[in-house]
Amino acid sequence: MLPAVLIFAFCVLPLAGASRWLLVLFVLPVLALAWVLRVGVDVGPAAVTIRALLGRRRIPWSEVAGLRAGDRGDLWLVLSSGRRLRLPTARARHLPVIAAASGGRVPDPNRAAPDGPPAPRPGDGSGATDGAQPASEPAEPAGPSGPAGAADAPAEAQ
């Protein structure tokens, strides 16, 4: 994101240099730079800190009821009071990193549950729901006499 801010500042340069009054346009890249460097989420074993442009809020894990993923992949921190706080730069793809940084308070969605195998990921071929077999085991079409090759097996000697 930082390179985009620098490109934006470079693009504003000719316009801002055209007149003394247009120098005010340099405020836009400065604000964008401040936002990129300041806004974020810090996750630790004791608390979650949400940093905004002009402030921050620290929420201890004892006040957190869970995390909610929005329709567009954005993450929301759900407090035990029912209030939701948006995590500004975190997305659903960051859940494994958040789980690792939380000290186990947030379960990792990619790890196995204590009582079973890991949840299948869509499209990776490891789950039973997509109908595909792993690449190490070739699929055998079933014919009228069972799996392919069953009719070609020699009969046992009597």
C-alpha positions as a printed NumPy array, in Angstrom:
array([[  0.   ,   0.   ,   0.   ],
       [  2.933,   2.314,   0.641],
       [  4.066,   2.259,  -3.018],
       [  0.561,   3.33 ,  -4.059],
       [  0.749,   6.329,  -1.723],
       [  4.135,   7.307,  -3.141],
       [  2.811,   7.044,  -6.712],
       [ -0.188,   9.164,  -5.675],
       [  2.147,  11.822,  -4.25 ],
       [  4.203,  11.797,  -7.445],
       [  1.038,  12.246,  -9.536],
       [ -0.13 ,  15.191,  -7.399],
       [  3.226,  16.941,  -7.85 ],
       [  2.573,  18.554, -11.275],
       [ -0.896,  19.718, -10.327],
       [  0.21 ,  21.117,  -6.964],
       [  3.155,  22.878,  -8.611],
       [  0.913,  24.721, -11.058],
       [ -0.286,  27.267,  -8.517],
       [  0.425,  28.362,  -4.951],
       [ -3.181,  27.631,  -4.038],
       [ -3.001,  24.058,  -5.294],
       [ -0.197,  23.226,  -2.843],
       [ -3.026,  22.25 ,  -0.515],
       [ -3.374,  19.077,  -2.625],
       [ -0.224,  17.729,  -0.94 ],
       [ -2.395,  17.203,   2.137],
       [ -4.08 ,  14.232,   0.418],
       [ -0.94 ,  12.076,   0.019],
       [  0.165,  13.024,   3.535],
       [ -3.181,  11.876,   4.953],
       [ -3.012,   8.678,   2.897],
       [  0.507,   8.018,   4.188],
       [ -0.604,   8.607,   7.778],
       [ -3.508,   6.182,   7.294],
       [ -1.271,   3.461,   5.822],
       [  1.281,   3.767,   8.618],
       [ -1.173,   4.138,  11.511],
       [ -4.372,   2.115,  10.954],
       [ -4.237,  -1.558,  11.88 ],
       [ -4.911,  -4.342,  14.349],
       [ -2.512,  -5.68 ,  16.979],
       [ -3.385,  -9.116,  18.357],
       [ -1.651, -10.435,  21.441],
       [ -2.222, -13.103,  24.064],
       [ -3.75 , -10.548,  26.473],
       [ -5.779,  -8.237,  24.238],
       [ -6.696,  -6.963,  20.787],
       [ -5.747,  -3.369,  19.945],
       [ -7.58 ,  -1.617,  17.122],
       [ -5.601,   1.367,  15.823],
       [ -7.401,   4.164,  13.985],
       [ -5.991,   7.321,  12.411],
       [ -6.555,   9.419,  15.548],
       [ -6.734,   6.887,  18.359],
       [ -6.698,   3.299,  19.465],
       [ -8.81 ,   0.957,  21.534],
       [ -7.518,  -1.99 ,  23.545],
       [-10.003,  -4.795,  24.208],
       [ -9.026,  -7.591,  26.613],
       [ -9.866, -11.128,  25.495],
       [-12.222, -11.467,  28.474],
       [-14.583,  -9.   ,  26.741],
       [-14.447, -10.77 ,  23.363],
       [-17.226, -13.216,  22.507],
       [-15.862, -14.099,  19.054],
       [-15.002, -13.018,  15.548],
       [-17.443, -12.59 ,  12.685],
       [-16.541, -12.581,   9.009],
       [-18.577, -10.228,   6.852],
       [-19.884, -10.873,   3.359],
       [-16.861,  -9.228,   1.75 ],
       [-14.303, -11.012,   3.95 ],
       [-13.934,  -8.224,   6.49 ],
       [-13.606,  -9.217,  10.148],
       [-15.622,  -7.947,  13.062],
       [-14.795,  -8.393,  16.735],
       [-17.954,  -9.363,  18.633],
       [-17.897,  -8.262,  22.261],
       [-19.665, -10.073,  25.082],
       [-22.029,  -7.077,  25.307],
       [-23.167,  -7.805,  21.728],
       [-21.426,  -4.79 ,  20.228],
       [-19.391,  -5.345,  17.061],
       [-16.14 ,  -3.57 ,  16.218],
       [-14.677,  -3.676,  12.715],
       [-11.054,  -4.79 ,  12.446],
       [ -9.939,  -2.253,   9.814],
       [ -7.146,  -4.08 ,   7.97 ],
       [ -7.928,  -7.698,   8.866],
       [ -9.675, -10.036,   6.451],
       [-10.945, -13.604,   6.722],
       [ -7.728, -14.844,   5.103],
       [ -5.851, -13.502,   8.15 ],
       [ -7.658, -15.813,  10.609],
       [ -4.754, -18.316,  10.899],
       [ -2.359, -15.474,  11.75 ],
       [ -4.814, -14.021,  14.276],
       [ -5.292, -17.474,  15.818],
       [ -1.537, -17.92 ,  16.225],
       [ -1.064, -14.457,  17.74 ],
       [ -4.014, -14.813,  20.12 ],
       [ -2.34 , -17.533,  22.154],
       [ -5.084, -20.057,  21.429],
       [ -8.045, -17.819,  22.268],
       [ -9.151, -17.842,  18.615],
       [ -9.3  , -21.292,  16.994],
       [ -7.338, -21.748,  13.779],
       [ -9.818, -22.651,  11.014],
       [ -7.133, -24.658,   9.156],
       [ -6.205, -26.964,  12.04 ],
       [ -7.824, -30.233,  12.979],
       [-10.583, -30.224,  15.546],
       [ -9.652, -32.112,  18.723],
       [-12.103, -34.899,  17.876],
       [-11.6  , -35.334,  14.145],
       [ -9.798, -34.595,  10.904],
       [ -9.325, -31.048,   9.621],
       [-12.23 , -29.408,   7.907],
       [-11.987, -29.803,   4.127],
       [-11.068, -26.734,   2.16 ],
       [-13.108, -26.116,  -0.966],
       [-11.329, -27.137,  -4.108],
       [ -8.204, -28.749,  -2.64 ],
       [ -9.374, -32.31 ,  -3.285],
       [ -8.873, -33.47 ,   0.286],
       [-12.495, -33.345,   1.358],
       [-15.192, -35.896,   0.759],
       [-17.609, -33.223,  -0.37 ],
       [-15.967, -32.397,  -3.688],
       [-16.025, -35.968,  -5.047],
       [-12.396, -35.981,  -6.121],
       [ -9.847, -38.556,  -5.06 ],
       [ -6.315, -37.633,  -4.012],
       [ -3.809, -37.587,  -6.869],
       [ -1.835, -40.519,  -5.412],
       [ -4.797, -42.878,  -5.866],
       [ -6.004, -43.087,  -9.476],
       [ -9.722, -43.35 ,  -9.974],
       [-11.   , -46.718, -11.171],
       [-14.26 , -46.703, -13.088],
       [-16.722, -49.288, -11.903],
       [-18.166, -51.596, -14.522],
       [-20.934, -54.195, -14.365],
       [-18.595, -56.678, -12.658],
       [-17.173, -54.225, -10.116],
       [-13.973, -52.187, -10.301],
       [-12.031, -52.204, -13.55 ],
       [ -9.81 , -55.212, -13.892],
       [-11.9  , -57.476, -11.657],
       [-13.138, -59.501, -14.634],
       [ -9.599, -59.858, -15.976],
       [ -8.238, -61.456, -12.789],
       [ -7.28 , -65.113, -13.237],
       [ -9.539, -67.652, -11.584],
       [ -8.027, -69.424,  -8.607],
       [ -7.018, -73.04 ,  -9.072],
       [ -9.329, -75.553,  -7.503]])
